[in-house]
């Protein structure tokens, strides 16, 4: 399973310990989740979803996520140009 | 036990669990190489205890048991009590991981016990073998099984986990 936890945590300037405390898990569990080495139960996935105030499918996916750069710049003719 | 005593005991376990999970004083022991070294040292201590019990060396046996207990306590703290803490005090990943380690530990321990029982059965069957086990031999088997049953889950966690 793929996830966007690294990006979401970085956007909010949270440490692994901050996120772990908010979710009630060990801080290394956050690392295992971010690396995709552990797939959360539905209960933990829903807690993560509630914490980031995003739908669960925005955070977890069975398919790889589109890279953020590709999503942001899709359709632009040249780097730095407008749509 | 009264309700207040029960609550106080639960709080103490929760505090101990929290301290173990956040402990950083033993981080030097938590590198993979040192963890594996500690596992091998614990195994060597268990083997030493059994050999000394077999040879009936009482004083040396007591020293080896003290060493084994010390290594077990250190090993348990290095793995942050992940193999022993009640389910309520560890998160779902740790519960999943340790269930797997317990499965391996059960297989290894049941294999060791089966081998010891088989050896005991063959040895006590006078028609097949003249050697008869004595109390010291039973002691050696007892210490081996006791040591493995206590330490094996923590040993497997220490050996196999990427981070602790």
gemmi code that builds the backbone of each chain (N, CA, C; Angstrom):
import gemmi

chains = {
    "A": [
        ("UNK", (0.846, -1.195, 0.000), (0.000, 0.000, 0.000), (0.885, 1.251, 0.000)),
        ("UNK", (0.430, 2.279, -0.721), (1.197, 3.527, -0.819), (0.526, 4.602, 0.047)),
        ("UNK", (1.326, 5.568, 0.484), (0.732, 6.642, 1.285), (1.495, 7.957, 1.099)),
        ("UNK", (0.873, 9.039, 1.551), (1.467, 10.376, 1.425), (1.847, 10.937, 2.795)),
        ("UNK", (2.147, 10.066, 3.730), (2.403, 10.540, 5.094), (3.613, 11.460, 5.186)),
        ("UNK", (4.671, 11.138, 4.438), (5.892, 11.975, 4.512), (5.564, 13.400, 4.096)),
        ("UNK", (4.846, 13.535, 2.978), (4.508, 14.865, 2.455), (3.592, 15.605, 3.423)),
        ("UNK", (2.599, 14.918, 3.926), (1.630, 15.561, 4.827), (2.294, 15.994, 6.138)),
        ("UNK", (3.196, 15.152, 6.627), (3.881, 15.505, 7.881), (4.815, 16.698, 7.637)),
        ("UNK", (5.506, 16.680, 6.480), (6.420, 17.796, 6.168), (5.654, 19.099, 5.979)),
        ("UNK", (4.498, 19.035, 5.315), (3.685, 20.241, 5.103), (3.302, 20.906, 6.416)),
        ("UNK", (3.075, 20.072, 7.419), (2.625, 20.601, 8.716), (3.775, 20.779, 9.700)),
        ("UNK", (5.003, 20.559, 9.210), (6.204, 20.727, 10.034), (6.115, 19.941, 11.349)),
        ("UNK", (5.694, 18.697, 11.216), (5.564, 17.843, 12.404), (6.738, 16.869, 12.456)),
        ("UNK", (7.206, 16.603, 13.670), (8.205, 15.535, 13.813), (7.452, 14.198, 13.877)),
        ("UNK", (8.222, 13.120, 13.735), (7.593, 11.795, 13.872), (6.989, 11.632, 15.259)),
        ("UNK", (7.697, 12.168, 16.265), (7.200, 12.047, 17.637), (5.883, 12.809, 17.796)),
        ("UNK", (5.795, 14.022, 17.176), (4.545, 14.799, 17.261), (3.381, 13.992, 16.687)),
        ("UNK", (3.612, 13.447, 15.487), (2.542, 12.689, 14.833), (2.206, 11.432, 15.639)),
        ("UNK", (3.262, 10.771, 16.146), (3.035, 9.551, 16.935), (2.201, 9.864, 18.178)),
        ("UNK", (2.531, 10.969, 18.850), (1.776, 11.341, 20.050), (0.316, 11.623, 19.704)),
        ("UNK", (0.105, 12.294, 18.562), (-1.267, 12.625, 18.162), (-2.068, 11.371, 17.822)),
        ("UNK", (-1.370, 10.362, 17.294), (-2.073, 9.146, 16.867), (-2.085, 8.066, 17.950)),
        ("UNK", (-1.274, 8.253, 18.987), (-1.208, 7.251, 20.052), (-0.451, 6.008, 19.651)),
        ("UNK", (0.626, 6.198, 18.857), (1.469, 5.058, 18.479), (2.923, 5.384, 18.813)),
        ("UNK", (3.791, 4.369, 18.740), (5.216, 4.588, 18.968), (5.789, 5.373, 17.792)),
        ("UNK", (6.783, 6.244, 18.077), (7.275, 7.109, 16.989), (7.887, 6.306, 15.848)),
        ("UNK", (8.427, 5.125, 16.169), (9.002, 4.337, 15.073), (7.926, 3.720, 14.194)),
        ("UNK", (6.738, 3.580, 14.733), (5.634, 3.087, 13.899), (5.338, 4.082, 12.774)),
        ("UNK", (5.507, 5.376, 13.067), (5.315, 6.390, 12.012), (6.335, 6.163, 10.895)),
        ("UNK", (7.587, 5.875, 11.281), (8.620, 5.585, 10.277), (8.275, 4.365, 9.445)),
        ("UNK", (7.821, 3.310, 10.107), (7.433, 2.088, 9.385), (6.284, 2.382, 8.420)),
        ("UNK", (5.328, 3.221, 8.858), (4.191, 3.573, 7.997), (4.685, 4.375, 6.795)),
        ("UNK", (5.545, 5.358, 7.054), (6.014, 6.234, 5.965), (6.798, 5.457, 4.909)),
        ("UNK", (7.557, 4.486, 5.367), (8.352, 3.700, 4.417), (7.530, 2.610, 3.741)),
        ("UNK", (6.275, 2.474, 4.144), (5.420, 1.445, 3.544), (5.765, 0.054, 4.036)),
        ("UNK", (6.478, -0.027, 5.170), (6.863, -1.336, 5.703), (5.796, -1.901, 6.635)),
        ("UNK", (4.827, -1.068, 6.973), (3.712, -1.553, 7.787), (2.427, -0.916, 7.273)),
        ("UNK", (1.435, -1.743, 7.022), (0.137, -1.242, 6.585), (-0.785, -1.101, 7.786)),
        ("UNK", (-1.353, 0.089, 8.000), (-2.162, 0.296, 9.202), (-3.480, -0.464, 9.135)),
        ("UNK", (-4.032, -0.719, 10.315), (-5.390, -1.251, 10.352), (-6.344, -0.136, 9.913)),
        ("UNK", (-7.570, -0.515, 9.659), (-8.556, 0.498, 9.248), (-8.726, 1.545, 10.355)),
        ("UNK", (-8.697, 1.095, 11.606), (-8.880, 2.043, 12.725), (-7.770, 3.093, 12.727)),
        ("UNK", (-6.515, 2.655, 12.539), (-5.410, 3.621, 12.541), (-5.466, 4.499, 11.296)),
        ("UNK", (-5.804, 3.919, 10.153), (-5.915, 4.717, 8.923), (-6.970, 5.816, 9.092)),
        ("UNK", (-8.080, 5.471, 9.753), (-9.135, 6.478, 9.973), (-8.676, 7.542, 10.971)),
        ("UNK", (-7.877, 7.142, 11.973), (-7.351, 8.146, 12.919), (-6.401, 9.098, 12.196)),
        ("UNK", (-5.576, 8.548, 11.307), (-4.646, 9.384, 10.535), (-5.440, 10.338, 9.643)),
        ("UNK", (-6.460, 9.784, 9.010), (-7.319, 10.586, 8.124), (-7.974, 11.726, 8.899)),
        ("UNK", (-8.464, 11.417, 10.096), (-9.112, 12.452, 10.921), (-8.088, 13.502, 11.360)),
        ("UNK", (-6.875, 13.048, 11.699), (-5.853, 13.996, 12.159), (-5.500, 14.991, 11.061)),
        ("UNK", (-5.324, 14.505, 9.834), (-4.954, 15.398, 8.724), (-6.175, 16.067, 8.078)),
        ("UNK", (-7.361, 15.706, 8.546), (-8.620, 16.253, 8.016), (-8.701, 16.071, 6.503)),
        ("UNK", (-8.367, 14.869, 6.083), (-8.419, 14.505, 4.664), (-9.129, 13.164, 4.531)),
        ("UNK", (-9.752, 12.910, 3.377), (-10.334, 11.582, 3.188), (-9.232, 10.518, 3.171)),
        ("UNK", (-9.579, 9.334, 3.633), (-8.567, 8.292, 3.775), (-7.916, 7.959, 2.424)),
        ("UNK", (-8.713, 8.076, 1.327), (-8.147, 7.741, 0.019), (-7.193, 8.818, -0.497)),
        ("UNK", (-7.180, 9.984, 0.165), (-6.201, 11.011, -0.202), (-4.845, 10.717, 0.433)),
        ("UNK", (-4.845, 9.843, 1.442), (-3.603, 9.534, 2.158), (-3.070, 8.156, 1.794)),
        ("UNK", (-3.976, 7.204, 1.607), (-3.571, 5.822, 1.310), (-4.138, 5.385, -0.031)),
        ("UNK", (-3.351, 4.604, -0.755), (-3.822, 4.090, -2.045), (-3.150, 2.758, -2.343)),
        ("UNK", (-3.880, 1.914, -3.063), (-3.272, 0.654, -3.490), (-2.388, 0.875, -4.714)),
        ("UNK", (-2.612, 2.005, -5.430), (-1.793, 2.360, -6.597), (-0.817, 3.469, -6.185)),
        ("UNK", (0.355, 3.527, -6.839), (1.291, 4.617, -6.506), (0.652, 5.975, -6.777)),
        ("UNK", (0.923, 6.955, -5.901), (0.400, 8.297, -6.103), (1.177, 8.993, -7.209)),
        ("UNK", (0.500, 9.902, -7.908), (1.199, 10.742, -8.894), (2.148, 11.654, -8.132)),
        ("UNK", (3.410, 11.774, -8.578), (4.327, 12.677, -7.887), (3.738, 14.089, -7.835)),
        ("UNK", (3.989, 14.779, -6.707), (3.397, 16.107, -6.525), (3.810, 17.065, -7.654)),
        ("UNK", (5.091, 16.975, -8.083), (5.567, 17.879, -9.142), (4.774, 17.643, -10.430)),
        ("UNK", (4.524, 16.364, -10.744), (3.767, 16.049, -11.959), (2.328, 16.559, -11.841)),
        ("UNK", (1.747, 16.437, -10.646), (0.364, 16.887, -10.448), (0.281, 18.410, -10.553)),
        ("UNK", (1.287, 19.100, -9.979), (1.260, 20.565, -9.965), (1.505, 21.164, -11.343)),
        ("UNK", (2.433, 20.524, -12.068), (2.845, 21.132, -13.334), (2.261, 20.447, -14.559)),
        ("UNK", (1.308, 19.560, -14.358), (0.690, 18.866, -15.491), (0.019, 19.892, -16.407)),
        ("UNK", (0.264, 19.796, -17.693), (-0.417, 20.680, -18.652), (0.325, 21.966, -18.938)),
        ("UNK", (1.398, 22.229, -18.154), (2.152, 23.465, -18.439), (3.098, 23.209, -19.602)),
        ("UNK", (3.267, 24.225, -20.441), (4.096, 24.059, -21.636), (5.579, 24.048, -21.290)),
        ("UNK", (5.958, 24.886, -20.355), (7.370, 24.946, -20.018), (7.509, 25.191, -18.515)),
        ("UNK", (8.666, 24.796, -17.954), (8.844, 24.978, -16.518), (8.655, 26.445, -16.123)),
        ("UNK", (7.867, 26.685, -15.106), (7.650, 28.045, -14.618), (6.570, 28.784, -15.382)),
        ("UNK", (6.059, 28.205, -16.469), (5.027, 28.867, -17.266), (3.654, 28.689, -16.647)),
        ("UNK", (2.643, 29.365, -17.224), (1.289, 29.226, -16.706), (0.493, 28.306, -17.610)),
        ("UNK", (-0.659, 27.791, -17.057), (-1.503, 26.879, -17.831), (-2.125, 27.591, -19.030)),
    ],
    "B": [
        ("UNK", (-8.020, -7.900, 45.544), (-7.437, -6.584, 45.242), (-8.563, -5.558, 45.029)),
        ("UNK", (-8.454, -4.424, 45.736), (-9.508, -3.422, 45.619), (-9.409, -2.708, 44.267)),
        ("UNK", (-10.451, -1.987, 43.927), (-10.474, -1.241, 42.676), (-9.351, -0.200, 42.625)),
        ("UNK", (-9.130, 0.461, 43.790), (-8.073, 1.487, 43.855), (-6.703, 0.858, 43.645)),
        ("UNK", (-6.480, -0.327, 44.264), (-5.198, -1.017, 44.091), (-4.999, -1.409, 42.623)),
        ("UNK", (-6.091, -1.906, 42.028), (-6.022, -2.321, 40.628), (-5.679, -1.136, 39.718)),
        ("UNK", (-6.343, 0.001, 39.978), (-6.082, 1.197, 39.170), (-4.642, 1.682, 39.353)),
        ("UNK", (-4.174, 1.628, 40.612), (-2.803, 2.077, 40.887), (-1.803, 1.167, 40.181)),
        ("UNK", (-2.084, -0.138, 40.189), (-1.185, -1.094, 39.525), (-1.185, -0.860, 38.011)),
        ("UNK", (-2.372, -0.634, 37.453), (-2.469, -0.376, 36.010), (-1.699, 0.891, 35.632)),
        ("UNK", (-1.836, 1.934, 36.480), (-1.113, 3.188, 36.208), (0.389, 2.968, 36.253)),
        ("UNK", (0.837, 2.144, 37.220), (2.272, 1.887, 37.336), (2.781, 1.143, 36.095)),
        ("UNK", (2.023, 0.137, 35.641), (2.436, -0.597, 34.433), (2.473, 0.361, 33.245)),
        ("UNK", (1.457, 1.242, 33.159), (1.404, 2.195, 32.042), (2.608, 3.139, 32.085)),
        ("UNK", (2.965, 3.605, 33.300), (4.127, 4.491, 33.435), (5.415, 3.773, 33.051)),
        ("UNK", (5.560, 2.535, 33.536), (6.761, 1.748, 33.204), (6.845, 1.517, 31.698)),
        ("UNK", (5.695, 1.191, 31.100), (5.662, 0.939, 29.657), (6.056, 2.199, 28.889)),
        ("UNK", (5.537, 3.339, 29.323), (5.839, 4.610, 28.657), (7.336, 4.907, 28.753)),
        ("UNK", (7.906, 4.678, 29.940), (9.345, 4.927, 30.128), (10.170, 4.028, 29.219)),
        ("UNK", (9.769, 2.740, 29.160), (10.512, 1.797, 28.314), (10.437, 2.201, 26.847)),
        ("UNK", (9.254, 2.613, 26.403), (9.056, 2.940, 24.985), (9.831, 4.187, 24.570)),
        ("UNK", (10.032, 5.116, 25.531), (10.701, 6.372, 25.198), (12.163, 6.390, 25.641)),
        ("UNK", (12.626, 5.274, 26.207), (13.982, 5.239, 26.740), (15.025, 5.513, 25.650)),
        ("UNK", (15.971, 6.390, 25.968), (17.057, 6.646, 25.011), (18.412, 6.315, 25.621)),
        ("UNK", (18.437, 5.986, 26.936), (19.722, 5.754, 27.613), (20.441, 4.533, 27.047)),
        ("UNK", (19.688, 3.565, 26.552), (20.311, 2.342, 26.042), (20.392, 2.328, 24.514)),
        ("UNK", (20.273, 3.510, 23.892), (20.287, 3.547, 22.426), (21.593, 2.989, 21.841)),
        ("UNK", (22.683, 3.129, 22.598), (23.962, 2.591, 22.109), (23.878, 1.073, 21.930)),
        ("UNK", (22.988, 0.438, 22.690), (22.823, -1.019, 22.586), (21.817, -1.397, 21.495)),
        ("UNK", (21.181, -0.405, 20.890), (20.093, -0.715, 19.963), (20.531, -0.748, 18.506)),
        ("UNK", (21.832, -0.668, 18.230), (22.275, -0.848, 16.847), (22.112, -2.335, 16.505)),
        ("UNK", (21.847, -2.644, 15.232), (21.642, -4.061, 14.882), (22.794, -4.961, 15.305)),
        ("UNK", (24.033, -4.489, 15.132), (25.191, -5.339, 15.465), (25.226, -5.627, 16.962)),
        ("UNK", (25.004, -4.599, 17.786), (25.055, -4.808, 19.237), (23.894, -5.666, 19.718)),
        ("UNK", (22.726, -5.457, 19.105), (21.568, -6.286, 19.487), (21.856, -7.747, 19.210)),
        ("UNK", (22.424, -8.012, 18.033), (22.702, -9.411, 17.683), (23.798, -9.986, 18.584)),
        ("UNK", (24.764, -9.145, 18.936), (25.793, -9.581, 19.879), (25.181, -9.943, 21.219)),
        ("UNK", (24.226, -9.133, 21.658), (23.554, -9.390, 22.936), (22.752, -10.696, 22.877)),
        ("UNK", (22.108, -10.940, 21.743), (21.351, -12.193, 21.570), (22.300, -13.393, 21.649)),
        ("UNK", (23.435, -13.284, 20.959), (24.395, -14.395, 20.975), (24.956, -14.607, 22.384)),
        ("UNK", (25.219, -13.485, 23.099), (25.733, -13.606, 24.470), (24.689, -14.275, 25.371)),
        ("UNK", (23.418, -13.916, 25.189), (22.354, -14.528, 26.001), (22.247, -16.023, 25.697)),
        ("UNK", (22.334, -16.366, 24.407), (22.295, -17.784, 24.033), (23.470, -18.540, 24.643)),
        ("UNK", (24.655, -17.904, 24.605), (25.844, -18.544, 25.178), (25.659, -18.732, 26.679)),
        ("UNK", (25.063, -17.729, 27.345), (24.832, -17.854, 28.793), (23.861, -18.995, 29.084)),
        ("UNK", (22.805, -19.124, 28.272), (21.841, -20.217, 28.466), (22.508, -21.574, 28.275)),
        ("UNK", (23.339, -21.656, 27.219), (24.049, -22.911, 26.970), (24.992, -23.210, 28.133)),
        ("UNK", (25.679, -22.157, 28.619), (26.605, -22.332, 29.741), (25.885, -22.816, 30.990)),
        ("UNK", (24.710, -22.247, 31.258), (23.924, -22.663, 32.435), (23.588, -24.152, 32.337)),
        ("UNK", (23.145, -24.572, 31.158), (22.771, -25.979, 30.985), (23.971, -26.903, 31.129)),
        ("UNK", (25.103, -26.492, 30.552), (26.310, -27.337, 30.645), (26.762, -27.456, 32.101)),
        ("UNK", (26.750, -26.319, 32.819), (27.197, -26.353, 34.219), (26.235, -27.159, 35.091)),
        ("UNK", (24.932, -27.092, 34.782), (23.964, -27.916, 35.516), (24.221, -29.392, 35.219)),
        ("UNK", (24.510, -29.678, 33.956), (24.800, -31.067, 33.535), (26.016, -31.608, 34.290)),
        ("UNK", (27.040, -30.724, 34.427), (28.275, -31.140, 35.096), (28.163, -31.043, 36.625)),
        ("UNK", (27.029, -30.513, 37.103), (26.778, -30.395, 38.548), (27.805, -29.499, 39.245)),
        ("UNK", (28.130, -28.364, 38.592), (29.055, -27.395, 39.203), (28.222, -26.275, 39.836)),
        ("UNK", (27.882, -26.430, 41.099), (26.887, -25.561, 41.739), (27.302, -24.092, 41.776)),
        ("UNK", (28.543, -23.827, 42.215), (28.977, -22.424, 42.367), (29.041, -21.741, 41.006)),
        ("UNK", (29.667, -22.402, 40.068), (29.766, -21.833, 38.713), (28.370, -21.674, 38.105)),
        ("UNK", (27.472, -22.600, 38.432), (26.100, -22.514, 37.911), (25.411, -21.253, 38.430)),
        ("UNK", (25.592, -20.953, 39.727), (24.973, -19.743, 40.288), (25.499, -18.486, 39.607)),
        ("UNK", (26.803, -18.469, 39.349), (27.406, -17.316, 38.662), (26.824, -17.195, 37.255)),
        ("UNK", (26.709, -18.323, 36.554), (26.165, -18.310, 35.190), (24.700, -17.876, 35.183)),
        ("UNK", (23.937, -18.308, 36.183), (22.518, -17.901, 36.261), (22.430, -16.389, 36.481)),
        ("UNK", (23.289, -15.866, 37.370), (23.287, -14.415, 37.619), (23.621, -13.663, 36.323)),
        ("UNK", (24.609, -14.169, 35.588), (24.979, -13.541, 34.311), (23.812, -13.616, 33.322)),
        ("UNK", (23.188, -14.790, 33.254), (22.049, -14.970, 32.339), (20.902, -14.031, 32.672)),
        ("UNK", (20.605, -13.882, 33.962), (19.515, -12.978, 34.377), (19.867, -11.545, 33.994)),
        ("UNK", (21.131, -11.163, 34.245), (21.572, -9.806, 33.882), (21.422, -9.546, 32.388)),
        ("UNK", (21.841, -10.506, 31.578), (21.732, -10.346, 30.114), (20.269, -10.279, 29.688)),
        ("UNK", (19.414, -11.084, 30.329), (17.994, -11.072, 29.991), (17.364, -9.719, 30.313)),
        ("UNK", (17.696, -9.176, 31.495), (17.146, -7.865, 31.882), (17.594, -6.791, 30.887)),
        ("UNK", (18.888, -6.830, 30.519), (19.400, -5.850, 29.540), (18.696, -6.025, 28.184)),
        ("UNK", (18.571, -7.276, 27.749), (17.920, -7.559, 26.461), (16.477, -7.057, 26.454)),
        ("UNK", (15.769, -7.293, 27.557), (14.366, -6.873, 27.647), (14.246, -5.356, 27.576)),
        ("UNK", (15.200, -4.648, 28.195), (15.159, -3.183, 28.138), (15.566, -2.677, 26.763)),
        ("UNK", (16.512, -3.353, 26.129), (16.946, -2.941, 24.791), (15.784, -3.047, 23.794)),
        ("UNK", (14.954, -4.079, 23.930), (13.813, -4.229, 23.008), (12.571, -3.501, 23.530)),
        ("UNK", (12.784, -2.656, 24.544), (11.721, -1.813, 25.099), (10.538, -2.632, 25.614)),
        ("UNK", (10.799, -3.848, 26.064), (9.724, -4.669, 26.619), (8.684, -5.074, 25.590)),
        ("UNK", (9.026, -4.938, 24.295), (8.033, -5.203, 23.248), (7.502, -6.634, 23.287)),
        ("UNK", (8.326, -7.561, 23.791), (7.889, -8.956, 23.791), (7.022, -9.291, 25.009)),
        ("UNK", (7.023, -8.423, 26.009), (6.370, -8.788, 27.274), (5.231, -7.876, 27.697)),
        ("UNK", (5.229, -6.622, 27.251), (4.233, -5.677, 27.766), (2.817, -6.118, 27.383)),
        ("UNK", (1.835, -5.845, 28.254), (0.450, -6.181, 27.897), (0.017, -5.460, 26.617)),
        ("UNK", (-0.917, -6.065, 25.904), (-1.376, -5.518, 24.622), (-1.792, -4.049, 24.710)),
        ("UNK", (-2.401, -3.686, 25.847), (-2.944, -2.329, 25.974), (-1.848, -1.265, 25.951)),
        ("UNK", (-0.592, -1.671, 26.205), (0.472, -0.675, 26.343), (1.414, -0.635, 25.148)),
        ("UNK", (1.107, -1.371, 24.093), (1.907, -1.275, 22.865), (0.960, -0.997, 21.703)),
        ("UNK", (1.501, -0.429, 20.618), (0.616, -0.086, 19.505), (0.404, -1.287, 18.571)),
        ("UNK", (-0.452, -1.091, 17.575), (-0.876, -2.222, 16.741), (0.275, -2.837, 15.948)),
        ("UNK", (1.262, -2.007, 15.511), (2.394, -2.573, 14.764), (3.195, -3.513, 15.655)),
        ("UNK", (3.455, -3.074, 16.890), (4.221, -3.913, 17.818), (3.465, -5.205, 18.114)),
        ("UNK", (2.142, -5.091, 18.286), (1.345, -6.311, 18.539), (1.457, -7.281, 17.364)),
        ("UNK", (1.372, -6.747, 16.149), (1.470, -7.603, 14.959), (2.852, -8.244, 14.865)),
        ("UNK", (3.881, -7.407, 15.062), (5.260, -7.900, 14.958), (5.520, -8.983, 15.990)),
        ("UNK", (5.099, -8.736, 17.238), (5.442, -9.711, 18.276), (4.622, -10.988, 18.157)),
        ("UNK", (3.418, -10.892, 17.576), (2.677, -12.128, 17.314), (3.474, -13.039, 16.395)),
        ("UNK", (4.109, -12.418, 15.393), (4.909, -13.212, 14.459), (6.124, -13.810, 15.172)),
        ("UNK", (6.773, -12.985, 16.014), (7.951, -13.481, 16.757), (7.542, -14.604, 17.711)),
        ("UNK", (6.367, -14.471, 18.329), (5.901, -15.517, 19.245), (5.649, -16.822, 18.494)),
        ("UNK", (5.196, -16.710, 17.265), (4.962, -17.918, 16.462), (6.290, -18.650, 16.234)),
        ("UNK", (7.335, -17.883, 15.843), (8.656, -18.499, 15.662), (9.158, -19.076, 16.978)),
        ("UNK", (8.980, -18.301, 18.073), (9.466, -18.747, 19.387), (8.778, -20.049, 19.777)),
        ("UNK", (7.477, -20.135, 19.507), (6.733, -21.358, 19.836), (7.293, -22.547, 19.046)),
        ("UNK", (7.564, -22.314, 17.756), (8.083, -23.414, 16.934), (9.440, -23.882, 17.449)),
        ("UNK", (10.326, -22.928, 17.758), (11.662, -23.291, 18.237), (11.565, -24.002, 19.584)),
        ("UNK", (10.785, -23.425, 20.503), (10.693, -23.998, 21.849), (10.045, -25.376, 21.821)),
        ("UNK", (8.976, -25.528, 21.035), (8.339, -26.848, 20.984), (9.282, -27.860, 20.344)),
        ("UNK", (10.104, -27.427, 19.375), (11.100, -28.328, 18.777), (12.124, -28.781, 19.811)),
        ("UNK", (12.609, -27.819, 20.615), (13.596, -28.153, 21.661), (12.981, -29.114, 22.682)),
        ("UNK", (11.754, -28.839, 23.106), (11.100, -29.698, 24.105), (10.884, -31.099, 23.533)),
        ("UNK", (10.469, -31.160, 22.266), (10.256, -32.479, 21.634), (11.570, -33.262, 21.589)),
        ("UNK", (12.659, -32.582, 21.233), (13.957, -33.272, 21.176), (14.369, -33.775, 22.570)),
        ("UNK", (14.157, -32.927, 23.595), (14.516, -33.335, 24.954), (13.673, -34.524, 25.410)),
        ("UNK", (12.363, -34.474, 25.097), (11.486, -35.595, 25.476), (11.890, -36.876, 24.761)),
        ("UNK", (12.224, -36.732, 23.480), (12.637, -37.899, 22.704), (13.926, -38.484, 23.282)),
        ("UNK", (14.884, -37.580, 23.597), (16.151, -38.042, 24.177), (15.893, -38.724, 25.515)),
        ("UNK", (15.010, -38.134, 26.336), (14.687, -38.723, 27.632), (14.024, -40.074, 27.482)),
        ("UNK", (13.126, -40.167, 26.510), (12.419, -41.431, 26.270), (13.404, -42.521, 25.855)),
        ("UNK", (14.290, -42.180, 24.917), (15.248, -43.180, 24.450), (16.209, -43.571, 25.564)),
        ("UNK", (16.630, -42.557, 26.369), (17.623, -42.821, 27.410), (17.048, -43.680, 28.534)),
        ("UNK", (15.764, -43.484, 28.829), (15.185, -44.244, 29.953), (14.699, -45.628, 29.532)),
        ("UNK", (14.723, -45.898, 28.248), (14.316, -47.215, 27.773), (15.529, -48.159, 27.876)),
        ("UNK", (15.593, -48.896, 28.978), (16.786, -49.682, 29.283), (17.093, -50.731, 28.227)),
        ("UNK", (16.063, -51.121, 27.483), (16.310, -52.160, 26.490), (17.113, -51.626, 25.310)),
        ("UNK", (17.120, -50.288, 25.146), (17.849, -49.720, 24.010), (19.182, -49.118, 24.427)),
        ("UNK", (19.274, -48.647, 25.658), (20.468, -47.917, 26.060), (20.720, -48.153, 27.550)),
        ("UNK", (21.958, -48.279, 27.929), (22.250, -48.555, 29.339), (22.357, -47.269, 30.160)),
        ("UNK", (22.630, -46.133, 29.486), (22.788, -44.861, 30.224), (21.438, -44.391, 30.774)),
        ("UNK", (21.418, -43.998, 32.007), (20.189, -43.524, 32.635), (20.357, -42.061, 33.067)),
        ("UNK", (19.384, -41.190, 32.763), (19.520, -39.786, 33.169), (19.437, -39.640, 34.688)),
        ("UNK", (20.254, -38.697, 35.204), (20.235, -38.407, 36.636), (19.564, -37.049, 36.840)),
        ("UNK", (19.440, -36.675, 38.129), (18.778, -35.411, 38.452), (19.474, -34.232, 37.755)),
        ("UNK", (20.813, -34.255, 37.722), (21.548, -33.136, 37.128), (21.232, -32.983, 35.633)),
        ("UNK", (20.965, -34.096, 34.978), (20.621, -34.016, 33.553), (19.250, -33.376, 33.365)),
        ("UNK", (18.329, -33.726, 34.268), (16.989, -33.106, 34.224), (17.106, -31.617, 34.527)),
        ("UNK", (17.994, -31.260, 35.485), (18.217, -29.838, 35.786), (18.704, -29.091, 34.550)),
        ("UNK", (19.627, -29.701, 33.836), (20.183, -29.042, 32.629), (19.058, -28.766, 31.626)),
        ("UNK", (18.190, -29.767, 31.418), (17.068, -29.578, 30.481), (16.108, -28.510, 31.000)),
        ("UNK", (15.871, -28.530, 32.330), (14.965, -27.545, 32.935), (15.467, -26.124, 32.691)),
        ("UNK", (16.759, -25.887, 32.942), (17.294, -24.529, 32.774), (17.244, -24.096, 31.310)),
        ("UNK", (17.506, -25.039, 30.410), (17.467, -24.691, 28.984), (16.056, -24.270, 28.569)),
        ("UNK", (15.054, -25.068, 28.957), (13.672, -24.760, 28.565), (13.183, -23.482, 29.246)),
        ("UNK", (13.508, -23.326, 30.538), (13.095, -22.120, 31.267), (13.712, -20.870, 30.626)),
        ("UNK", (15.009, -20.935, 30.358), (15.711, -19.780, 29.779), (15.161, -19.414, 28.411)),
        ("UNK", (14.954, -20.432, 27.582), (14.431, -20.160, 26.237), (13.010, -19.602, 26.298)),
        ("UNK", (12.186, -20.174, 27.170), (10.789, -19.712, 27.218), (10.711, -18.260, 27.680)),
        ("UNK", (11.641, -17.845, 28.560), (11.632, -16.451, 29.019), (12.232, -15.506, 27.978)),
        ("UNK", (13.373, -15.912, 27.419), (14.170, -14.947, 26.641), (13.942, -15.010, 25.133)),
        ("UNK", (13.433, -16.137, 24.634), (13.379, -16.295, 23.173), (12.568, -15.206, 22.453)),
        ("UNK", (11.373, -14.831, 22.947), (10.648, -13.770, 22.224), (11.457, -12.460, 22.127)),
        ("UNK", (12.082, -12.057, 23.232), (12.890, -10.830, 23.196), (14.096, -11.010, 22.281)),
        ("UNK", (14.677, -12.211, 22.280), (15.831, -12.460, 21.413), (15.434, -12.327, 19.939)),
        ("UNK", (14.267, -12.867, 19.599), (13.823, -12.794, 18.205), (13.503, -11.351, 17.798)),
        ("UNK", (12.923, -10.581, 18.720), (12.655, -9.165, 18.424), (13.977, -8.425, 18.213)),
        ("UNK", (14.941, -8.667, 19.120), (16.230, -7.974, 19.032), (16.961, -8.352, 17.749)),
        ("UNK", (16.832, -9.597, 17.333), (17.565, -10.073, 16.158), (16.946, -9.539, 14.859)),
        ("UNK", (15.617, -9.501, 14.803), (14.971, -9.285, 13.508), (14.467, -7.882, 13.205)),
        ("UNK", (14.295, -7.042, 14.232), (13.698, -5.728, 13.963), (14.701, -4.771, 13.333)),
        ("UNK", (14.225, -3.984, 12.379), (15.099, -3.015, 11.724), (15.458, -1.864, 12.671)),
        ("UNK", (14.471, -1.377, 13.400), (14.692, -0.280, 14.358), (14.028, -0.639, 15.677)),
        ("UNK", (14.643, -0.158, 16.768), (14.024, -0.370, 18.077), (14.007, 0.934, 18.854)),
    ],
}
model = gemmi.Model(1)
for chain_id, residues in chains.items():
    chain = gemmi.Chain(chain_id)
    for i, (resn, *xyz) in enumerate(residues, 1):
        res = gemmi.Residue()
        res.name, res.seqid = resn, gemmi.SeqId(i, " ")
        for name, pos in zip(("N", "CA", "C"), xyz):
            atom = gemmi.Atom()
            atom.name, atom.element = name, gemmi.Element(name[0])
            atom.pos, atom.b_iso = gemmi.Position(*pos), 0.0
            res.add_atom(atom)
        chain.add_residue(res)
    model.add_chain(chain)
structure = gemmi.Structure()
structure.add_model(model)
structure.setup_entities()
